[in-house]
Amino acid sequence: MAVYLLQRLGQALLVLLVMSLLVFAGVYAIGDPMAIMIPPDASQADAARLAASLGLDQPLWRQYLVFLQQAAGGKLGVSFAFQVPAVTLILERLPATLELAIAATLLALLLGIPLGLLAGLRPKSFPGRAIMAGSILGFSLPTFWVGLLLIMLFSVQLGWLPASGRGATLELLGVPVSFLTLDGLQHLLMPALNLALFKLALVTRLVRAGTREALSLDYVRFARAKGLTEARVIGVHVLRNILIPVVTVVGLEFGSLVAFAVVTETIFAWPGMGKLLIDSINVLDRPVIVAYLCVTVLLFVTINLAVDLACAALDPRVRLGGAEQ
Amino acid sequence: MNAPPAALPGLLPRFARDGVALAALALLALLIAAAVLAPWIAPQNPYDLAQLDLLDGRLPPGALAADGRSVLLGTDDQGRDILSAILYGMRTSLLAGTLSTLGALALGLLLGLGAAWFRGWTEAIIMRAADLQLSFPSILIALVLLALLGQGLDKIIIALIAVQWAYYARTARAAALAEREKDYISAARALGLKPLRIILAHLLPNCLPPMTVVATVQIAAAISLEATLSFLGLGLPITEPSLGLLIANGYAYLLSGKYWISFFPGLALLGLIVCINLVADRLRDLLDPRRMAG
């Protein structure tokens, strides 16, 4: 177990290093940040001084070494646009993105599991077919267009929900969150639903497939033969078995929710780190782009590791670091 | 995955047994035809600034333009006819989706077959690269690539290939690993054929069927991703608007109730993606024997 954990950590560090190199080399190729930062009437000497103060006059490999050295200490450069450390900027926005992603995951699970069960238990019925058709729509609908439709319907036509921002926030353990106030919840609902849609379709399909498979297995027949109520058979025996793949997939997909939050945050002007990334790309704020990617990669590596470990804990048949398949 | 190569002549009647899939196929054919024929059937050329009249800006659907013709789906802020813009936009979207899928299919096949054939470190490098790519969401990789490359149809196709090749590489490798142990490959080797010839002439045709279904689904995914990236302002430049960019254009007017600038291009995009997905779903059911029972 300890060996496996060390191996995985080593792999994770390697991935981080490769990504940082790719990202740094790549991001260096984006335009010339000097062109944006220098006032048009600045003299040659002013420009050189600015370049020197940002370290942009150094050769590329030197900039990368400096970057690595500082990254190891948790410093990923100072934002050109905000004059604030890029990591601080990202970490300030991280809670908003995480709140959105967690809310979306909860929505996907709370709606997807019952819908999937219903469709799995009654596959030929009208609701069963309608749910499956809906899930195809959920896979097909482009997230950003659904977001626009939601705004059109609930904000413009009906005027029920606010179209942008985070609303009133309350401090929870020093972190501002929206879900504790009514206003914040109203602001959270639409973006979370928008982000959840794709995962909702995924969870529904997974649960449906799992239910259909479980119903034909011996242990379910046995439970029924024993005279257990249908509610107990489904609610305890079937559900527990289909939850393992659902938890795995939802866990692994959490990272992609954080990435896709870029789109949702842009539409709903949700002040998370995805919106910050788009804004930073538009003004070539290189340190912020690099910091976003480093934080995201770190998040991904952590999630993958955590899901692997959780699976092993849930299912004794999963052997960690087992033989090659 | 050893799907018997379904007899193509018999495929269409079997396909047609599912009414929804048939309707989707018909609508898809109609959309593709409309996109291809756009220069001849569109009321105006939305890229030709000379044909745009700012006075026609933001007309609602069905209103009359300055020159007396009626604009069926309204106009955008530049006075661009939305219907024409959709027809031209679908061309761009379909082109980006199809070309990138074909490119990714070719690259993935090449790398996957190469990995399965040569094994050793070639395989290790290719498959670790595929693992690395697949462990990050496609949108993130595409965002970063486009931020580096800049805007343009060629660049978005490169980015879309980069996020898709790994699926094909994995599928191709798995199929090729199973195939290479079979007698006909041993026979080809015994004949002293060159590896490239064996890979292209013998391995490739037998690994292709499982990949075509993946490719159909991926075209829809690629179109959707392209639209998303263009919506974020990172895909295509404003001079060659795809559906995503059209939707982004109308976004600013949504809150003032001018829904049509975003709504109709979105509807076209949705139609395209849903139809492709339904057709692909049906194809998968027909071609994969394991699914027939269900």
Chai-1 contact restraints between the chains, C-beta under 6 A:
chainA,res_idxA,chainB,res_idxB,connection_type,confidence,min_distance_angstrom,max_distance_angstrom,comment,restraint_id
A,G26,B,L148,contact,1.0,0.0,6.0,A-B,restraint_1
A,A29,B,L148,contact,1.0,0.0,6.0,A-B,restraint_2
A,I30,B,A147,contact,1.0,0.0,6.0,A-B,restraint_3
A,I30,B,L148,contact,1.0,0.0,6.0,A-B,restraint_4
A,S140,B,I273,contact,1.0,0.0,6.0,A-B,restraint_5
A,S140,B,V274,contact,1.0,0.0,6.0,A-B,restraint_6
A,S140,B,N277,contact,1.0,0.0,6.0,A-B,restraint_7
A,P142,B,S224,contact,1.0,0.0,6.0,A-B,restraint_8
A,P142,B,A227,contact,1.0,0.0,6.0,A-B,restraint_9
A,F144,B,T228,contact,1.0,0.0,6.0,A-B,restraint_10
A,F144,B,F231,contact,1.0,0.0,6.0,A-B,restraint_11
A,W145,B,G266,contact,1.0,0.0,6.0,A-B,restraint_12
A,L148,B,S262,contact,1.0,0.0,6.0,A-B,restraint_13
A,M152,B,L254,contact,1.0,0.0,6.0,A-B,restraint_14
A,M152,B,Y259,contact,1.0,0.0,6.0,A-B,restraint_15
A,V156,B,G257,contact,1.0,0.0,6.0,A-B,restraint_16
A,S256,B,P137,contact,1.0,0.0,6.0,A-B,restraint_17
A,A259,B,P137,contact,1.0,0.0,6.0,A-B,restraint_18
A,A259,B,I139,contact,1.0,0.0,6.0,A-B,restraint_19
A,A259,B,L140,contact,1.0,0.0,6.0,A-B,restraint_20
A,F260,B,I139,contact,1.0,0.0,6.0,A-B,restraint_21
A,V263,B,T228,contact,1.0,0.0,6.0,A-B,restraint_22
A,I278,B,L232,contact,1.0,0.0,6.0,A-B,restraint_23
A,I281,B,A147,contact,1.0,0.0,6.0,A-B,restraint_24
